[in-house]
Amino acid sequence: MSFADKLKKFTNDAVEKGKGLAEQGKLSLENQKQLDAIKHAQQLIGAYVAENNLLAEDEYVMSQLSAIAAANEIMEKNSSRIAELKAAGAAAAEQAEDAIDEAISEAESAAKSVEEAVQRAFCPECGKEVDPGSRFCPSCGKPLV
């Protein structure tokens, strides 16, 4: 058998194996879909049995329904607590926002006071206020720089 024939056989074998693997994948996926459909149907049946209190004489079913009721009670309590925490968080956020607004207002006021102070000039000799741009202090006559 020549090299080309061996290569062709190897390639054909690989293609056939690939087709087999692809079919296996498709079938596995289909099986998973069917399993998901079965699980969903079982959930619906279970919900129907629970809602209609069927099989009440079966001890196992009743124990499972009790466990479900207990879990529902816990979830209701947790949901109430979550709502309380959300409300408290919203109130705290509103308080923080108010505090931030107040701090911003105070900062703006302080900045305005600083700006006003910077615009005023004082004599370095006597400390009296002088008009900005004045060359001499009107109180003591000291030359201003």
C-alpha positions as CSV (number, residue, x, y, z in Angstrom):
1,M,0.0,0.0,0.0
2,S,1.4,3.3,-1.0
3,F,1.8,6.3,1.2
4,A,-1.0,8.2,-0.6
5,D,-3.3,5.2,-0.1
6,K,-2.4,5.0,3.6
7,L,-3.0,8.7,4.0
8,K,-6.4,8.4,2.2
9,K,-7.4,5.5,4.5
10,F,-6.3,7.3,7.6
11,T,-8.3,10.4,6.5
12,N,-11.4,8.4,5.7
13,D,-11.2,6.6,9.1
14,A,-10.8,10.0,10.9
15,V,-13.8,11.4,9.0
16,E,-15.9,8.4,10.0
17,K,-14.8,8.6,13.6
18,G,-15.7,12.4,13.6
19,K,-19.1,11.6,12.2
20,G,-19.6,9.0,14.9
21,L,-18.5,11.5,17.6
22,A,-20.8,14.2,16.1
23,E,-23.8,11.8,16.2
24,Q,-22.9,10.8,19.7
25,G,-22.9,14.5,20.7
26,K,-26.3,15.0,19.0
27,L,-27.8,12.0,20.7
28,S,-26.4,13.0,24.1
29,L,-27.8,16.5,23.7
30,E,-31.2,15.0,22.7
31,N,-31.1,12.8,25.8
32,Q,-30.3,15.8,28.0
33,K,-33.3,17.7,26.5
34,Q,-35.5,14.7,27.2
35,L,-34.2,14.5,30.8
36,D,-34.9,18.2,31.3
37,A,-38.5,17.7,30.0
38,I,-39.0,14.7,32.4
39,K,-37.7,16.8,35.4
40,H,-40.0,19.7,34.4
41,A,-43.0,17.3,34.2
42,Q,-42.1,15.8,37.6
43,Q,-42.0,19.3,39.1
44,L,-45.4,20.1,37.6
45,I,-46.8,16.8,39.0
46,G,-45.3,17.5,42.4
47,A,-46.7,21.0,42.4
48,Y,-50.2,19.6,41.4
49,V,-50.0,17.0,44.2
50,A,-49.0,19.6,46.7
51,E,-51.6,22.2,45.7
52,N,-54.4,19.7,45.7
53,N,-53.3,17.9,48.8
54,L,-53.3,14.6,47.0
55,L,-51.7,11.5,48.5
56,A,-52.4,12.8,52.0
57,E,-52.4,9.3,53.3
58,D,-48.8,8.8,52.1
59,E,-46.4,9.6,55.0
60,Y,-43.4,10.3,52.7
61,V,-45.5,12.8,50.6
62,M,-46.8,14.5,53.7
63,S,-43.3,14.8,55.2
64,Q,-42.1,16.4,52.0
65,L,-45.1,18.8,51.9
66,S,-44.2,19.8,55.5
67,A,-40.6,20.4,54.5
68,I,-41.9,22.6,51.6
69,A,-44.2,24.5,53.9
70,A,-41.3,25.1,56.4
71,A,-39.1,26.3,53.5
72,N,-41.8,28.6,52.3
73,E,-42.2,30.1,55.8
74,I,-38.4,30.7,56.0
75,M,-38.5,32.4,52.5
76,E,-41.4,34.6,53.5
77,K,-39.5,35.7,56.6
78,N,-36.4,36.3,54.6
79,S,-38.3,38.3,52.0
80,S,-39.8,40.5,54.7
81,R,-36.4,41.1,56.2
82,I,-35.0,41.9,52.8
83,A,-37.7,44.5,52.3
84,E,-36.9,46.0,55.8
85,L,-33.2,46.2,54.9
86,K,-34.0,47.8,51.6
87,A,-36.2,50.4,53.3
88,A,-33.5,51.1,55.9
89,G,-30.9,51.3,53.2
90,A,-33.0,53.8,51.3
91,A,-33.5,55.9,54.4
92,A,-29.8,55.8,55.2
93,A,-29.0,56.8,51.7
94,E,-31.4,59.7,51.9
95,Q,-29.8,60.8,55.2
96,A,-26.4,60.6,53.6
97,E,-27.5,62.6,50.6
98,D,-28.9,65.3,52.9
99,A,-25.6,65.4,54.9
100,I,-23.6,65.7,51.6
101,D,-25.9,68.5,50.4
102,E,-25.4,70.3,53.7
103,A,-21.6,69.8,53.6
104,I,-21.6,71.1,50.0
105,S,-23.6,74.2,51.1
106,E,-21.2,74.8,54.0
107,A,-18.2,74.5,51.7
108,E,-19.7,76.9,49.2
109,S,-20.4,79.4,52.0
110,A,-16.8,79.0,53.3
111,A,-15.4,79.4,49.8
112,K,-17.5,82.6,49.3
113,S,-16.2,84.0,52.6
114,V,-12.6,83.2,51.6
115,E,-13.2,84.9,48.2
116,E,-14.6,88.0,49.9
117,A,-11.6,88.1,52.3
118,V,-9.2,87.7,49.5
119,Q,-10.8,90.7,47.7
120,R,-10.3,92.9,50.7
121,A,-6.9,94.4,51.5
122,F,-5.4,95.5,54.8
123,C,-2.5,97.7,55.7
124,P,0.5,95.7,56.8
125,E,1.5,98.5,59.2
126,C,-1.7,99.4,61.1
127,G,-4.0,96.6,60.0
128,K,-6.8,98.9,58.8
129,E,-8.8,97.9,55.7
130,V,-7.8,99.7,52.6
131,D,-9.4,99.8,49.1
132,P,-7.9,97.2,46.8
133,G,-5.4,98.9,44.4
134,S,-4.7,101.8,46.9
135,R,-1.0,102.9,46.8
136,F,-1.1,104.3,50.4
137,C,-2.9,103.5,53.6
138,P,-5.5,106.2,54.3
139,S,-5.1,105.7,58.0
140,C,-1.3,105.7,58.6
141,G,0.0,106.8,55.2
142,K,2.3,103.7,54.8
143,P,3.0,102.9,51.1
144,L,1.3,99.7,50.0
145,V,2.9,97.2,47.7
